[in-house]
Amino acid sequence: MQPSLTSPQPGIPAFVANVTYQLAGFDRLNFVSDIADTVPQDGSYIIRALCFEGNGVQANGLLTVQILDEPNLLGFLAQRLRSVQGMVSVQEIQ
C-alpha cells in the first residue's frame, strides 16, 4: 500500500490509498448493485471505480475503493465482499 495521504483540511480523515479488488461471480440480476451496496457508507470507504463485464453465466470486474488509514478496515471489506450472493473470488490486486 501507498503511504498515508494527508488530509487537506483539519477534521477530515486521511485516507491510506486506493485498494483494487478483482472480483468474479455468477452473473445475475443486481450482482454489481449488491457489490456496491456492500461497501459501507460510513465515511471510511469511498468507491473510486467499479467496472464489470458479464456474459449471462459469469461476471468479472474490478472494484477500487479508497479506505481510511485504519488496520482492520481492509480485511472487513474483503469479508463483506465474499458474502455477496454468487461471489466466487475476491482478490486484492496491486
C-alpha positions in Angstrom: 0.0 0.0 0.0 1.0 3.6 -0.5 1.8 5.8 2.4 -1.0 7.7 4.1 -2.3 10.7 2.4 -2.6 13.9 4.4 -5.9 15.5 4.9 -6.5 18.7 3.1 -8.5 20.2 6.0 -8.4 19.7 9.7 -11.1 17.3 11.0 -11.2 15.4 7.7 -9.8 11.9 8.0 -6.7 10.9 6.0 -7.1 8.0 3.5 -4.4 5.4 3.1 -4.7 4.7 -0.6 -6.7 3.1 -3.3 -7.2 -0.6 -3.0 -8.4 -2.6 -6.0 -10.2 -5.9 -5.8 -10.5 -8.3 -8.7 -14.0 -9.9 -8.3 -15.6 -12.9 -10.0 -19.0 -14.4 -9.5 -22.1 -15.7 -11.2 -23.8 -13.2 -13.5 -27.3 -12.4 -12.1 -29.7 -9.6 -11.8 -28.4 -6.9 -9.3 -25.0 -8.6 -8.8 -23.0 -5.4 -9.3 -25.5 -3.4 -7.3 -25.2 -5.8 -4.4 -21.4 -5.4 -4.5 -21.7 -1.6 -4.4 -24.2 -1.8 -1.5 -21.7 -4.0 0.4 -19.2 -1.1 0.7 -20.1 0.7 3.9 -21.5 4.2 3.6 -20.0 5.3 7.0 -17.3 7.6 5.6 -14.5 5.1 6.0 -14.7 3.9 2.4 -15.1 5.8 -0.9 -15.8 3.9 -4.2 -13.4 5.3 -6.8 -14.2 2.8 -9.7 -16.5 -0.1 -10.4 -16.3 -1.9 -13.7 -17.8 -5.3 -14.6 -18.5 -7.5 -17.6 -20.9 -10.3 -17.7 -21.9 -12.9 -20.2 -25.1 -14.4 -18.7 -23.1 -17.0 -16.8 -20.2 -15.3 -15.1 -19.4 -11.7 -14.1 -15.8 -10.4 -13.7 -14.8 -7.0 -12.7 -12.7 -4.6 -10.6 -13.7 -2.5 -7.6 -11.4 0.3 -6.5 -12.0 1.7 -3.0 -10.3 4.4 -1.1 -10.0 3.3 2.6 -9.3 5.2 5.8 -6.0 4.6 7.5 -7.2 2.0 10.0 -5.7 -1.5 10.0 -8.9 -3.6 10.3 -10.9 -1.9 7.6 -9.2 -3.7 4.7 -10.0 -7.2 6.0 -13.5 -6.1 6.9 -14.4 -5.1 3.4 -12.9 -8.2 1.8 -15.0 -10.3 4.2 -18.2 -8.4 3.2 -17.4 -8.8 -0.5 -17.1 -12.6 -0.1 -20.5 -12.7 1.5 -22.3 -11.3 -1.7 -24.6 -13.9 -3.1 -22.9 -15.6 -6.1 -19.4 -14.3 -5.4 -16.8 -16.9 -6.3 -13.5 -15.0 -5.9 -12.2 -11.8 -4.2 -8.6 -10.9 -4.7 -6.8 -7.8 -3.8 -4.5 -6.7 -6.6 -1.8 -4.1 -6.8 
